[in-house]
């Protein structure tokens, strides 16, 4: 299997995305993605990097077909990736406003929040 075939397989069978969704996720046009998937144009280093970064894909798998498809991320890096995605949202998004509010809590607020969460967990 060649790189263009792995790109198509990744999009279609592993990520279950349309060409439009996948192209948008890596900031290229749908027609450019279609040309990549049919080998009408070569896959650029930028596209490879964007696919790997956006979808947590093992670059060696994408280029050479070796190793696992996905890169295993530890919990700390997963949290950092999530935080980065929240920070990239619009200022009026609930997630971004909520994270900002959490960042302003002092130690006693965190203790109160822990008590509430514990109580909700016990009742749930």
N, CA, C and O atoms as CSV, one atom per row, in Angstrom:
chain,resi,resn,atom,element,x,y,z
A,1,UNK,N,N,0.855,-1.178,0.000
A,1,UNK,CA,C,0.000,0.000,0.000
A,1,UNK,C,C,0.901,1.241,0.000
A,1,UNK,O,O,1.875,1.315,0.749
A,2,UNK,N,N,0.564,2.200,-0.840
A,2,UNK,CA,C,1.328,3.449,-0.927
A,2,UNK,C,C,0.708,4.518,-0.034
A,2,UNK,O,O,-0.393,4.343,0.489
A,3,UNK,N,N,1.435,5.638,0.135
A,3,UNK,CA,C,0.990,6.714,1.023
A,3,UNK,C,C,-0.415,7.190,0.655
A,3,UNK,O,O,-1.264,7.340,1.534
A,4,UNK,N,N,-0.665,7.427,-0.616
A,4,UNK,CA,C,-1.980,7.945,-1.017
A,4,UNK,C,C,-3.096,6.968,-0.634
A,4,UNK,O,O,-4.200,7.382,-0.282
A,5,UNK,N,N,-2.795,5.671,-0.706
A,5,UNK,CA,C,-3.782,4.658,-0.327
A,5,UNK,C,C,-4.009,4.650,1.187
A,5,UNK,O,O,-5.132,4.457,1.651
A,6,UNK,N,N,-2.924,4.864,1.958
A,6,UNK,CA,C,-3.080,4.935,3.413
A,6,UNK,C,C,-3.864,6.180,3.815
A,6,UNK,O,O,-4.644,6.139,4.767
A,7,UNK,N,N,-3.664,7.279,3.102
A,7,UNK,CA,C,-4.440,8.496,3.383
A,7,UNK,C,C,-5.927,8.206,3.184
A,7,UNK,O,O,-6.747,8.536,4.041
A,8,UNK,N,N,-6.266,7.597,2.073
A,8,UNK,CA,C,-7.670,7.266,1.791
A,8,UNK,C,C,-8.222,6.267,2.809
A,8,UNK,O,O,-9.335,6.433,3.308
A,9,UNK,N,N,-7.442,5.234,3.111
A,9,UNK,CA,C,-7.875,4.224,4.077
A,9,UNK,C,C,-8.068,4.842,5.463
A,9,UNK,O,O,-9.042,4.546,6.156
A,10,UNK,N,N,-7.141,5.689,5.850
A,10,UNK,CA,C,-7.239,6.369,7.144
A,10,UNK,C,C,-8.514,7.188,7.225
A,10,UNK,O,O,-9.276,7.073,8.185
A,11,UNK,N,N,-8.740,8.006,6.227
A,11,UNK,CA,C,-9.914,8.877,6.213
A,11,UNK,C,C,-11.204,8.069,6.211
A,11,UNK,O,O,-12.103,8.308,7.017
A,12,UNK,N,N,-11.282,7.124,5.308
A,12,UNK,CA,C,-12.532,6.414,5.052
A,12,UNK,C,C,-12.819,5.305,6.052
A,12,UNK,O,O,-13.922,5.235,6.594
A,13,UNK,N,N,-11.850,4.442,6.302
A,13,UNK,CA,C,-12.100,3.226,7.077
A,13,UNK,C,C,-11.686,3.294,8.546
A,13,UNK,O,O,-12.191,2.532,9.371
A,14,UNK,N,N,-10.771,4.202,8.870
A,14,UNK,CA,C,-10.305,4.288,10.253
A,14,UNK,C,C,-10.963,5.462,10.970
A,14,UNK,O,O,-11.500,5.304,12.066
A,15,UNK,N,N,-10.920,6.643,10.346
A,15,UNK,CA,C,-11.523,7.829,10.969
A,15,UNK,C,C,-13.000,8.003,10.607
A,15,UNK,O,O,-13.720,8.757,11.263
A,16,UNK,N,N,-13.442,7.310,9.570
A,16,UNK,CA,C,-14.840,7.376,9.107
A,16,UNK,C,C,-15.281,8.825,8.844
A,16,UNK,O,O,-16.303,9.290,9.348
A,17,UNK,N,N,-14.470,9.511,8.039
A,17,UNK,CA,C,-14.749,10.899,7.703
A,17,UNK,C,C,-15.004,11.018,6.207
A,17,UNK,O,O,-14.491,10.233,5.410
A,18,UNK,N,N,-15.803,12.010,5.844
A,18,UNK,CA,C,-15.988,12.315,4.429
A,18,UNK,C,C,-14.746,13.054,3.931
A,18,UNK,O,O,-13.933,13.533,4.722
A,19,UNK,N,N,-14.616,13.135,2.619
A,19,UNK,CA,C,-13.500,13.905,2.076
A,19,UNK,C,C,-13.586,15.356,2.547
A,19,UNK,O,O,-12.570,15.965,2.880
A,20,UNK,N,N,-14.785,15.899,2.573
A,20,UNK,CA,C,-14.982,17.293,2.997
A,20,UNK,C,C,-14.526,17.489,4.443
A,20,UNK,O,O,-13.800,18.438,4.738
A,21,UNK,N,N,-14.942,16.607,5.339
A,21,UNK,CA,C,-14.577,16.717,6.757
A,21,UNK,C,C,-13.062,16.579,6.957
A,21,UNK,O,O,-12.450,17.358,7.688
A,22,UNK,N,N,-12.472,15.581,6.299
A,22,UNK,CA,C,-11.044,15.330,6.465
A,22,UNK,C,C,-10.228,16.479,5.884
A,22,UNK,O,O,-9.275,16.948,6.506
A,23,UNK,N,N,-10.605,16.926,4.695
A,23,UNK,CA,C,-9.889,18.038,4.061
A,23,UNK,C,C,-9.939,19.285,4.944
A,23,UNK,O,O,-8.932,19.970,5.121
A,24,UNK,N,N,-11.098,19.567,5.486
A,24,UNK,CA,C,-11.248,20.731,6.368
A,24,UNK,C,C,-10.377,20.587,7.608
A,24,UNK,O,O,-9.791,21.566,8.071
A,25,UNK,N,N,-10.286,19.375,8.150
A,25,UNK,CA,C,-9.501,19.155,9.369
A,25,UNK,C,C,-8.012,19.411,9.162
A,25,UNK,O,O,-7.307,19.765,10.107
A,26,UNK,N,N,-7.528,19.234,7.936
A,26,UNK,CA,C,-6.107,19.462,7.656
A,26,UNK,C,C,-5.889,20.697,6.771
A,26,UNK,O,O,-4.797,20.926,6.252
A,27,UNK,N,N,-6.946,21.473,6.618
A,27,UNK,CA,C,-6.886,22.775,5.939
A,27,UNK,C,C,-6.410,22.708,4.489
A,27,UNK,O,O,-5.545,23.469,4.056
A,28,UNK,N,N,-7.012,21.759,3.753
A,28,UNK,CA,C,-6.815,21.723,2.303
A,28,UNK,C,C,-8.199,21.621,1.665
A,28,UNK,O,O,-9.187,21.357,2.350
A,29,UNK,N,N,-8.263,21.831,0.354
A,29,UNK,CA,C,-9.555,21.725,-0.325
A,29,UNK,C,C,-9.951,20.258,-0.504
A,29,UNK,O,O,-9.099,19.370,-0.511
A,30,UNK,N,N,-11.253,20.021,-0.649
A,30,UNK,CA,C,-11.734,18.669,-0.893
A,30,UNK,C,C,-11.179,18.140,-2.204
A,30,UNK,O,O,-10.830,16.964,-2.303
A,31,UNK,N,N,-11.096,18.998,-3.206
A,31,UNK,CA,C,-10.576,18.550,-4.508
A,31,UNK,C,C,-9.095,18.180,-4.414
A,31,UNK,O,O,-8.652,17.231,-5.061
A,32,UNK,N,N,-8.337,18.917,-3.620
A,32,UNK,CA,C,-6.924,18.576,-3.424
A,32,UNK,C,C,-6.808,17.215,-2.739
A,32,UNK,O,O,-5.972,16.396,-3.121
A,33,UNK,N,N,-7.641,16.974,-1.734
A,33,UNK,CA,C,-7.635,15.669,-1.070
A,33,UNK,C,C,-8.008,14.563,-2.058
A,33,UNK,O,O,-7.383,13.503,-2.076
A,34,UNK,N,N,-9.012,14.814,-2.864
A,34,UNK,CA,C,-9.407,13.832,-3.877
A,34,UNK,C,C,-8.264,13.508,-4.820
A,34,UNK,O,O,-8.067,12.352,-5.195
A,35,UNK,N,N,-7.507,14.538,-5.206
A,35,UNK,CA,C,-6.350,14.331,-6.085
A,35,UNK,C,C,-5.239,13.541,-5.385
A,35,UNK,O,O,-4.553,12.735,-6.012
A,36,UNK,N,N,-5.068,13.780,-4.087
A,36,UNK,CA,C,-4.082,13.012,-3.311
A,36,UNK,C,C,-4.506,11.551,-3.257
A,36,UNK,O,O,-3.698,10.651,-3.489
A,37,UNK,N,N,-5.785,11.321,-2.947
A,37,UNK,CA,C,-6.286,9.950,-2.789
A,37,UNK,C,C,-6.283,9.150,-4.089
A,37,UNK,O,O,-6.301,7.919,-4.060
A,38,UNK,N,N,-6.262,9.834,-5.214
A,38,UNK,CA,C,-6.211,9.131,-6.505
A,38,UNK,C,C,-4.820,9.205,-7.146
A,38,UNK,O,O,-4.627,8.805,-8.294
A,39,UNK,N,N,-3.864,9.721,-6.381
A,39,UNK,CA,C,-2.464,9.832,-6.789
A,39,UNK,C,C,-2.255,10.772,-7.978
A,39,UNK,O,O,-1.267,10.651,-8.702
A,40,UNK,N,N,-3.185,11.705,-8.176
A,40,UNK,CA,C,-3.003,12.708,-9.233
A,40,UNK,C,C,-1.990,13.755,-8.808
A,40,UNK,O,O,-1.316,14.360,-9.642
A,41,UNK,N,N,-1.888,13.966,-7.473
A,41,UNK,CA,C,-0.845,14.844,-6.931
A,41,UNK,C,C,-0.171,14.111,-5.784
A,41,UNK,O,O,-0.770,13.249,-5.140
A,42,UNK,N,N,1.074,14.463,-5.542
A,42,UNK,CA,C,1.831,13.834,-4.455
A,42,UNK,C,C,1.397,14.411,-3.106
A,42,UNK,O,O,0.943,15.552,-3.016
A,43,UNK,N,N,1.544,13.612,-2.089
A,43,UNK,CA,C,1.264,14.062,-0.729
A,43,UNK,C,C,2.458,14.884,-0.265
A,43,UNK,O,O,3.583,14.385,-0.244
A,44,UNK,N,N,2.224,16.134,0.105
A,44,UNK,CA,C,3.330,16.989,0.540
A,44,UNK,C,C,3.690,16.708,1.998
A,44,UNK,O,O,2.913,16.113,2.744
A,45,UNK,N,N,4.867,17.143,2.376
A,45,UNK,CA,C,5.327,17.003,3.764
A,45,UNK,C,C,4.395,17.760,4.703
A,45,UNK,O,O,4.134,17.305,5.817
A,46,UNK,N,N,3.891,18.914,4.260
A,46,UNK,CA,C,2.981,19.696,5.094
A,46,UNK,C,C,1.687,18.936,5.347
A,46,UNK,O,O,1.190,18.917,6.473
A,47,UNK,N,N,1.144,18.315,4.320
A,47,UNK,CA,C,-0.094,17.540,4.475
A,47,UNK,C,C,0.145,16.356,5.398
A,47,UNK,O,O,-0.684,16.065,6.260
A,48,UNK,N,N,1.263,15.674,5.230
A,48,UNK,CA,C,1.592,14.548,6.105
A,48,UNK,C,C,1.685,15.022,7.558
A,48,UNK,O,O,1.115,14.403,8.457
A,49,UNK,N,N,2.401,16.111,7.777
A,49,UNK,CA,C,2.546,16.652,9.137
A,49,UNK,C,C,1.203,17.052,9.726
A,49,UNK,O,O,0.933,16.785,10.897
A,50,UNK,N,N,0.355,17.695,8.916
A,50,UNK,CA,C,-0.959,18.126,9.403
A,50,UNK,C,C,-1.852,16.933,9.745
A,50,UNK,O,O,-2.569,16.960,10.745
A,51,UNK,N,N,-1.809,15.895,8.924
A,51,UNK,CA,C,-2.596,14.682,9.201
A,51,UNK,C,C,-2.140,14.070,10.527
A,51,UNK,O,O,-2.959,13.735,11.383
A,52,UNK,N,N,-0.829,13.932,10.681
A,52,UNK,CA,C,-0.286,13.299,11.888
A,52,UNK,C,C,-0.593,14.119,13.131
A,52,UNK,O,O,-0.976,13.569,14.163
A,53,UNK,N,N,-0.428,15.424,13.035
A,53,UNK,CA,C,-0.666,16.296,14.194
A,53,UNK,C,C,-2.143,16.365,14.555
A,53,UNK,O,O,-2.502,16.228,15.725
A,54,UNK,N,N,-2.989,16.573,13.576
A,54,UNK,CA,C,-4.419,16.748,13.833
A,54,UNK,C,C,-5.088,15.458,14.311
A,54,UNK,O,O,-5.974,15.501,15.164
A,55,UNK,N,N,-4.677,14.327,13.774
A,55,UNK,CA,C,-5.366,13.064,14.048
A,55,UNK,C,C,-4.537,12.068,14.871
A,55,UNK,O,O,-4.915,10.907,15.025
A,56,UNK,N,N,-3.386,12.550,15.403
A,56,UNK,CA,C,-2.543,11.718,16.268
A,56,UNK,C,C,-2.090,10.436,15.558
A,56,UNK,O,O,-2.161,9.337,16.107
A,57,UNK,N,N,-1.628,10.617,14.329
A,57,UNK,CA,C,-1.233,9.486,13.491
A,57,UNK,C,C,0.281,9.304,13.518
A,57,UNK,O,O,1.034,10.278,13.501
A,58,UNK,N,N,0.715,8.060,13.560
A,58,UNK,CA,C,2.123,7.704,13.519
A,58,UNK,C,C,2.656,8.010,12.110
A,58,UNK,O,O,2.202,7.424,11.127
A,59,UNK,N,N,3.608,8.919,12.028
A,59,UNK,CA,C,4.154,9.340,10.741
A,59,UNK,C,C,4.788,8.173,9.986
A,59,UNK,O,O,4.677,8.099,8.763
A,60,UNK,N,N,5.447,7.265,10.698
A,60,UNK,CA,C,6.069,6.101,10.052
A,60,UNK,C,C,5.017,5.198,9.417
A,60,UNK,O,O,5.238,4.625,8.350
A,61,UNK,N,N,3.869,5.076,10.086
A,61,UNK,CA,C,2.792,4.277,9.493
A,61,UNK,C,C,2.273,4.953,8.231
A,61,UNK,O,O,2.077,4.300,7.207
A,62,UNK,N,N,2.051,6.268,8.308
A,62,UNK,CA,C,1.486,6.974,7.162
A,62,UNK,C,C,2.419,6.931,5.955
A,62,UNK,O,O,1.967,6.724,4.829
A,63,UNK,N,N,3.684,7.122,6.178
A,63,UNK,CA,C,4.644,7.163,5.071
A,63,UNK,C,C,5.053,5.759,4.599
A,63,UNK,O,O,5.073,5.483,3.399
A,64,UNK,N,N,5.378,4.881,5.552
A,64,UNK,CA,C,5.954,3.589,5.194
A,64,UNK,C,C,5.057,2.387,5.482
A,64,UNK,O,O,5.335,1.279,5.022
A,65,UNK,N,N,3.989,2.601,6.236
A,65,UNK,CA,C,3.112,1.492,6.592
A,65,UNK,C,C,3.637,0.654,7.738
A,65,UNK,O,O,3.192,-0.478,7.929
A,66,UNK,N,N,4.584,1.194,8.514
A,66,UNK,CA,C,5.153,0.442,9.630
A,66,UNK,C,C,4.676,0.997,10.965
A,66,UNK,O,O,4.452,2.199,11.105
A,67,UNK,N,N,4.526,0.119,11.933
A,67,UNK,CA,C,4.109,0.531,13.268
A,67,UNK,C,C,2.599,0.655,13.372
A,67,UNK,O,O,1.861,0.316,12.448
A,68,UNK,N,N,2.166,1.145,14.510
A,68,UNK,CA,C,0.740,1.346,14.762
A,68,UNK,C,C,0.239,2.584,14.036
A,68,UNK,O,O,1.008,3.501,13.751
A,69,UNK,N,N,-1.042,2.603,13.742
A,69,UNK,CA,C,-1.651,3.749,13.066
A,69,UNK,C,C,-1.605,4.977,13.971
A,69,UNK,O,O,-1.188,6.054,13.545
A,70,UNK,N,N,-2.032,4.810,15.213
A,70,UNK,CA,C,-2.122,5.940,16.141
A,70,UNK,C,C,-0.936,5.981,17.080
A,70,UNK,O,O,-0.364,4.949,17.430
A,71,UNK,N,N,-0.575,7.185,17.483
A,71,UNK,CA,C,0.452,7.384,18.495
A,71,UNK,C,C,-0.243,7.356,19.848
A,71,UNK,O,O,-1.256,8.025,20.053
A,72,UNK,N,N,0.313,6.574,20.768
A,72,UNK,CA,C,-0.256,6.510,22.102
A,72,UNK,C,C,0.122,7.783,22.853
A,72,UNK,O,O,1.292,8.161,22.911
A,73,UNK,N,N,-0.877,8.430,23.421
A,73,UNK,CA,C,-0.647,9.673,24.140
A,73,UNK,C,C,-0.872,9.427,25.623
A,73,UNK,O,O,-1.869,8.821,26.014
A,74,UNK,N,N,0.067,9.902,26.455
A,74,UNK,CA,C,-0.137,9.768,27.884
A,74,UNK,C,C,-1.199,10.771,28.340
A,74,UNK,O,O,-1.533,11.705,27.611
A,75,UNK,N,N,-1.715,10.575,29.530
A,75,UNK,CA,C,-2.832,11.387,30.015
A,75,UNK,C,C,-2.484,12.865,30.084
A,75,UNK,O,O,-3.327,13.711,29.787
A,76,UNK,N,N,-1.258,13.187,30.469
A,76,UNK,CA,C,-0.866,14.594,30.570
A,76,UNK,C,C,-0.875,15.273,29.206
A,76,UNK,O,O,-1.380,16.387,29.072
A,77,UNK,N,N,-0.320,14.610,28.190
A,77,UNK,CA,C,-0.311,15.185,26.846
A,77,UNK,C,C,-1.711,15.230,26.250
A,77,UNK,O,O,-2.036,16.144,25.492
A,78,UNK,N,N,-2.537,14.250,26.588
A,78,UNK,CA,C,-3.918,14.263,26.140
A,78,UNK,C,C,-4.649,15.473,26.720
A,78,UNK,O,O,-5.403,16.147,26.018
A,79,UNK,N,N,-4.420,15.739,27.999
A,79,UNK,CA,C,-5.009,16.909,28.648
A,79,UNK,C,C,-4.512,18.203,28.004
A,79,UNK,O,O,-5.288,19.135,27.795
A,80,UNK,N,N,-3.225,18.255,27.693
A,80,UNK,CA,C,-2.658,19.447,27.056
A,80,UNK,C,C,-3.261,19.658,25.660
A,80,UNK,O,O,-3.543,20.792,25.273
A,81,UNK,N,N,-3.455,18.592,24.923
A,81,UNK,CA,C,-4.065,18.700,23.595
A,81,UNK,C,C,-5.494,19.208,23.711
A,81,UNK,O,O,-5.929,20.054,22.930
A,82,UNK,N,N,-6.229,18.677,24.707
A,82,UNK,CA,C,-7.603,19.133,24.918
A,82,UNK,C,C,-7.620,20.609,25.285
A,82,UNK,O,O,-8.422,21.374,24.750
A,83,UNK,N,N,-6.741,21.011,26.194
A,83,UNK,CA,C,-6.685,22.413,26.611
A,83,UNK,C,C,-6.369,23.307,25.411
A,83,UNK,O,O,-6.944,24.386,25.266
A,84,UNK,N,N,-5.466,22.861,24.567
A,84,UNK,CA,C,-5.138,23.637,23.370
A,84,UNK,C,C,-6.332,23.785,22.448
A,84,UNK,O,O,-6.536,24.849,21.863
A,85,UNK,N,N,-7.126,22.727,22.310
A,85,UNK,CA,C,-8.307,22.817,21.449
A,85,UNK,C,C,-9.348,23.753,22.044
A,85,UNK,O,O,-10.030,24.470,21.311
A,86,UNK,N,N,-9.476,23.751,23.377
A,86,UNK,CA,C,-10.429,24.660,24.041
A,86,UNK,C,C,-9.975,26.098,23.852
A,86,UNK,O,O,-10.794,26.970,23.558
A,87,UNK,N,N,-8.687,26.358,24.015
A,87,UNK,CA,C,-8.172,27.722,23.855
A,87,UNK,C,C,-8.354,28.232,22.430
A,87,UNK,O,O,-8.444,29.440,22.207
A,88,UNK,N,N,-8.409,27.325,21.477
A,88,UNK,CA,C,-8.608,27.706,20.082
A,88,UNK,C,C,-10.050,28.032,19.738
A,88,UNK,O,O,-10.328,28.525,18.645
A,89,UNK,N,N,-10.967,27.764,20.653
A,89,UNK,CA,C,-12.380,28.051,20.392
A,89,UNK,C,C,-12.651,29.549,20.524
A,89,UNK,O,O,-11.807,30.309,20.999
A,90,UNK,N,N,-13.839,29.952,20.095
A,90,UNK,CA,C,-14.207,31.362,20.196
A,90,UNK,C,C,-14.342,31.766,21.656
A,90,UNK,O,O,-14.640,30.934,22.514
A,91,UNK,N,N,-14.121,33.054,21.934
A,91,UNK,CA,C,-14.153,33.537,23.312
A,91,UNK,C,C,-15.495,33.319,23.993
A,91,UNK,O,O,-15.557,33.222,25.219
A,92,UNK,N,N,-16.562,33.240,23.221
A,92,UNK,CA,C,-17.883,33.083,23.835
A,92,UNK,C,C,-18.309,31.614,23.950
A,92,UNK,O,O,-19.439,31.333,24.351
A,93,UNK,N,N,-17.420,30.676,23.603
A,93,UNK,CA,C,-17.793,29.261,23.727
A,93,UNK,C,C,-17.884,28.889,25.204
A,93,UNK,O,O,-17.125,29.396,26.030
A,94,UNK,N,N,-18.818,28.002,25.526
A,94,UNK,CA,C,-19.004,27.590,26.916
A,94,UNK,C,C,-17.733,26.968,27.472
A,94,UNK,O,O,-17.330,27.276,28.594
A,95,UNK,N,N,-17.096,26.092,26.694
A,95,UNK,CA,C,-15.893,25.414,27.181
A,95,UNK,C,C,-14.823,26.420,27.582
A,95,UNK,O,O,-14.225,26.307,28.652
A,96,UNK,N,N,-14.586,27.395,26.726
A,96,UNK,CA,C,-13.530,28.365,27.006
A,96,UNK,C,C,-13.884,29.216,28.219
A,96,UNK,O,O,-13.022,29.480,29.057
A,97,UNK,N,N,-15.134,29.648,28.327
A,97,UNK,CA,C,-15.551,30.438,29.493
A,97,UNK,C,C,-15.445,29.607,30.772
A,97,UNK,O,O,-15.026,30.119,31.810
A,98,UNK,N,N,-15.822,28.325,30.703
A,98,UNK,CA,C,-15.788,27.450,31.871
A,98,UNK,C,C,-14.349,27.222,32.336
A,98,UNK,O,O,-14.065,27.292,33.532
A,99,UNK,N,N,-13.440,26.948,31.393
A,99,UNK,CA,C,-12.036,26.737,31.747
A,99,UNK,C,C,-11.444,28.003,32.349
A,99,UNK,O,O,-10.678,27.934,33.310
A,100,UNK,N,N,-11.792,29.151,31.795
A,100,UNK,CA,C,-11.314,30.428,32.357
A,100,UNK,C,C,-11.801,30.585,33.784
A,100,UNK,O,O,-11.036,30.991,34.659
A,101,UNK,N,N,-13.080,30.263,34.033
A,101,UNK,CA,C,-13.636,30.354,35.377
A,101,UNK,C,C,-12.890,29.415,36.329
A,101,UNK,O,O,-12.570,29.797,37.455
A,102,UNK,N,N,-12.615,28.187,35.876
A,102,UNK,CA,C,-11.874,27.239,36.711
A,102,UNK,C,C,-10.473,27.761,37.049
A,102,UNK,O,O,-9.977,27.563,38.158
A,103,UNK,N,N,-9.857,28.419,36.093
A,103,UNK,CA,C,-8.498,28.923,36.321
A,103,UNK,C,C,-8.456,30.022,37.381
A,103,UNK,O,O,-7.398,30.319,37.935
A,104,UNK,N,N,-9.607,30.617,37.658
A,104,UNK,CA,C,-9.668,31.712,38.635
A,104,UNK,C,C,-10.065,31.235,40.038
A,104,UNK,O,O,-10.169,32.051,40.954
A,105,UNK,N,N,-10.289,29.921,40.220
A,105,UNK,CA,C,-10.662,29.400,41.538
A,105,UNK,C,C,-9.466,29.413,42.482
A,105,UNK,O,O,-8.335,29.152,42.073
A,106,UNK,N,N,-9.731,29.723,43.755
A,106,UNK,CA,C,-8.673,29.593,44.759
A,106,UNK,C,C,-8.799,28.226,45.423
A,106,UNK,O,O,-9.692,27.451,45.080
A,107,UNK,N,N,-7.921,27.926,46.361
A,107,UNK,CA,C,-7.870,26.593,46.968
A,107,UNK,C,C,-9.182,26.225,47.660
A,107,UNK,O,O,-9.622,25.080,47.563
A,108,UNK,N,N,-9.810,27.169,48.353
A,108,UNK,CA,C,-11.066,26.841,49.037
A,108,UNK,C,C,-12.189,26.582,48.029
A,108,UNK,O,O,-13.073,25.762,48.279
A,109,UNK,N,N,-12.154,27.282,46.891
A,109,UNK,CA,C,-13.145,27.020,45.836
A,109,UNK,C,C,-12.988,25.594,45.301
A,109,UNK,O,O,-13.979,24.910,45.049
A,110,UNK,N,N,-11.733,25.148,45.127
A,110,UNK,CA,C,-11.475,23.792,44.643
A,110,UNK,C,C,-11.971,22.752,45.643
A,110,UNK,O,O,-12.506,21.714,45.254
A,111,UNK,N,N,-11.791,23.035,46.929
A,111,UNK,CA,C,-12.274,22.117,47.961
A,111,UNK,C,C,-13.798,22.015,47.914
A,111,UNK,O,O,-14.355,20.922,48.022
A,112,UNK,N,N,-14.465,23.149,47.753
A,112,UNK,CA,C,-15.923,23.164,47.652
A,112,UNK,C,C,-16.371,22.401,46.410
A,112,UNK,O,O,-17.304,21.601,46.471
A,113,UNK,N,N,-15.720,22.644,45.305
A,113,UNK,CA,C,-16.049,21.962,44.055
A,113,UNK,C,C,-15.854,20.447,44.197
A,113,UNK,O,O,-16.657,19.668,43.683
A,114,UNK,N,N,-14.802,20.034,44.884
A,114,UNK,CA,C,-14.565,18.607,45.109
A,114,UNK,C,C,-15.704,17.995,45.925
A,114,UNK,O,O,-16.152,16.888,45.626
A,115,UNK,N,N,-16.173,18.703,46.946
A,115,UNK,CA,C,-17.284,18.203,47.767
A,115,UNK,C,C,-18.546,18.043,46.926
A,115,UNK,O,O,-19.259,17.047,47.051
A,116,UNK,N,N,-18.817,19.014,46.080
A,116,UNK,CA,C,-20.004,18.956,45.220
A,116,UNK,C,C,-19.883,17.776,44.247
A,116,UNK,O,O,-20.837,17.023,44.054
A,117,UNK,N,N,-18.725,17.626,43.649
A,117,UNK,CA,C,-18.514,16.533,42.689
A,117,UNK,C,C,-18.645,15.174,43.364
A,117,UNK,O,O,-19.227,14.246,42.803
A,118,UNK,N,N,-18.109,15.065,44.552
A,118,UNK,CA,C,-18.211,13.810,45.299
A,118,UNK,C,C,-19.663,13.490,45.613
A,118,UNK,O,O,-20.103,12.350,45.469
A,119,UNK,N,N,-20.406,14.508,46.044
A,119,UNK,CA,C,-21.824,14.319,46.361
A,119,UNK,C,C,-22.607,13.919,45.116
A,119,UNK,O,O,-23.453,13.026,45.174
A,120,UNK,N,N,-22.328,14.578,43.985
A,120,UNK,CA,C,-23.016,14.230,42.723
A,120,UNK,C,C,-22.706,12.808,42.298
A,120,UNK,O,O,-23.578,12.092,41.807
A,121,UNK,N,N,-21.463,12.405,42.488
A,121,UNK,CA,C,-21.041,11.040,42.112
A,121,UNK,C,C,-21.751,9.998,42.961
A,121,UNK,O,O,-22.188,8.967,42.449
A,122,UNK,N,N,-21.866,10.260,44.240
A,122,UNK,CA,C,-22.532,9.317,45.146
A,122,UNK,C,C,-24.023,9.199,44.814
A,122,UNK,O,O,-24.603,8.121,44.934
A,123,UNK,N,N,-24.637,10.303,44.398
A,123,UNK,CA,C,-26.078,10.311,44.096
A,123,UNK,C,C,-26.371,9.833,42.677
A,123,UNK,O,O,-27.518,9.544,42.336
A,124,UNK,N,N,-25.326,9.751,41.853
A,124,UNK,CA,C,-25.530,9.386,40.453
A,124,UNK,C,C,-25.538,7.955,40.258
A,124,UNK,O,O,-25.699,7.486,39.131
